[in-house]
């Protein structure tokens, strides 16, 4: 497989679901979601470049680098078509993958995805990048979660361990600084997304303190948008059963028909 890019693989079903975490996370944030899917479901949960066991991936940081890396790894695994699930930064990576090689993407499930509007809570993400001890990590997660969703201690422990690896904290600080430059994020033009024909589901918490859920407004009409009441930004941790159900529904939907293009007849 692609050098320096880690993926935790489970199951052996014919349908492959690829899971891409958000900034500062790792493959392990999907554990409860995966356990809520069918037992035989084939899943690949990646550590994005610059995170966890993919810390040393070359030029790690930009979403475009991560998109190219995951696509290359899927090709090496000889997976011709997959269902993509991405959260936050991972959502931006998933969209870039779908735009680059749409024939490889059977469906696209986006959880509070990055890249749909310029607004981003830069101060909170930079604070999260620099959170080293357990109490500060817990406080940042609480600020990013809904009012009734205390951060799971398992996630706090996992992030604390990940950040203890040499080089992880400086890399997160570097990525956060680039991602929130001038407290704005890069935007994927909505007209480019309109050309995607695979089923697309966007789920967003109405109490998201990182990316406003109104960024899901004015998306292409074939995108299905699901607002999760009183949920924050960390949907996989806050509502893993709901996220698993959203994935199941979207992966069972049919692609919309390809648009036909007709050349104007010469007069």
Secondary structure, DSSP 8 states (H G I E B T S, - for coil): --TT--EEEE---SSEEEEE--TT--GGGGHHHHHHS-TT-EEEEE--TTSGGGTT-TT--SHHHHHHHHHHHHHHTT---EEEEEETHHHHHHHHHHHH-GGGEEEEEEES-SSSSSB--HHHHHHHHT--SHHHHHHHHHHHS-TT----HHHHHHHHHHHTSTTHHHHHHHHHHHHTGGGB-----HHHHTT--SEEEEEEETT-SSS-GGGGTT--TTEEEEEETT--S-HHHH-HHHHHHHHHHHHTS--------------
